[in-house]
Amino acid sequence: MADVLLSKSNYWKMASINAALRGIPFTPPSQVYVALYTSAPTDSDTGQEVVGGGYARRPVTFSAPVVQDRRAVVASTSDVVFPIASAKWGLITHVGIRDAAAGGNLIYHGAITTPRTAETNDTLRFLAGQLKVNEG
């Protein structure tokens, strides 16, 4: 799959501002997960996540942030490989970073530059470095 640049969800905007400027504690998740979507998961966490057909969110880790052109940037540190689709998942157009393997909160989301249809027996993957968060 192609590079994906991710944007903040409303949940994460509120949590980070409250923690940084209002002293309201925030406990970060111990693990974050990549979710696949067939429609845009907006800042308010709408959008259609893939369901069924052997689909499951996958854990992801990110590099330490580096400041580039006044923006803090992180990238996924290893390949993210989804299970083999046991049924058609549809046209995968977006990804989200969530704080739980199921349910939970959307933290970041973004469009895939080259959407791909996941057919039965397909395996989708993002190579190390393809998932990027860029804040400034």
Residue pairs with C-beta under 8 A, 6 or more apart in sequence:
1 92
1 112
1 114
1 116
1 124
1 125
1 126
1 127
1 130
2 112
2 113
2 114
2 130
3 113
3 129
3 130
3 131
3 132
4 95
4 110
4 111
4 112
4 113
4 126
4 130
4 131
4 132
5 110
5 132
5 133
5 134
6 95
6 97
6 108
6 109
6 110
6 131
6 132
6 133
6 134
7 43
7 108
7 109
7 110
8 16
8 43
8 107
8 108
8 135
9 41
9 43
9 44
9 45
9 96
9 105
9 106
9 107
9 108
9 109
10 43
10 44
10 45
11 45
11 105
11 106
11 107
12 105
12 106
12 107
12 108
13 43
15 26
16 26
18 24
18 26
19 25
19 26
29 99
29 100
29 104
31 59
31 101
32 59
32 60
32 62
32 97
32 98
32 99
32 107
33 57
33 58
33 59
33 60
33 97
33 98
33 99
33 100
33 101
33 104
34 57
34 58
34 59
34 60
34 80
34 95
34 96
34 97
34 98
34 126
34 131
35 41
35 49
35 50
35 57
35 95
35 96
35 97
35 98
35 106
36 49
36 50
36 55
36 82
36 89
36 92
36 94
36 95
36 118
36 124
37 47
37 48
37 49
37 50
37 92
37 93
37 94
37 95
37 96
37 109
38 48
38 49
38 50
38 89
38 90
38 91
38 92
38 93
38 94
39 47
39 48
39 93
39 94
40 46
40 47
40 93
40 94
40 109
40 111
41 47
41 49
41 94
41 96
41 106
41 109
42 109
43 109
45 105
45 106
47 94
47 96
47 109
49 96
50 89
50 90
50 92
50 118
52 87
53 85
53 86
53 87
53 88
53 89
53 120
54 83
54 84
54 85
54 86
54 87
55 82
55 83
55 85
55 89
56 82
56 83
56 101
57 98
57 101
57 102
58 80
58 81
58 82
59 80
59 101
60 76
60 80
60 97
60 131
61 76
61 77
61 78
62 74
62 75
62 76
62 77
62 131
62 133
63 74
63 75
63 76
63 77
64 74
65 72
65 73
65 74
66 72
66 73
66 74
67 73
69 136
70 136
71 134
71 135
71 136
72 134
72 135
72 136
73 132
73 133
73 134
73 135
74 132
74 133
75 128
75 129
75 130
75 131
75 132
75 133
76 126
76 128
76 129
76 130
76 131
76 132
77 128
77 129
78 128
79 125
79 126
79 127
79 128
80 125
80 126
80 131
81 123
81 124
81 125
82 123
82 124
82 125
83 123
84 121
84 122
84 123
85 118
85 119
85 120
85 121
85 122
85 123
85 124
86 120
86 121
87 120
88 117
88 118
88 119
88 120
89 117
89 118
89 122
90 117
90 118
91 115
91 116
91 117
92 112
92 115
92 116
92 117
92 118
92 124
93 111
93 112
93 115
94 109
94 110
94 111
94 112
95 109
95 110
95 112
95 126
95 131
96 106
96 107
96 108
96 109
97 106
97 107
97 108
97 109
97 131
97 133
98 104
98 105
98 106
98 107
99 105
99 107
108 133
116 124
118 124
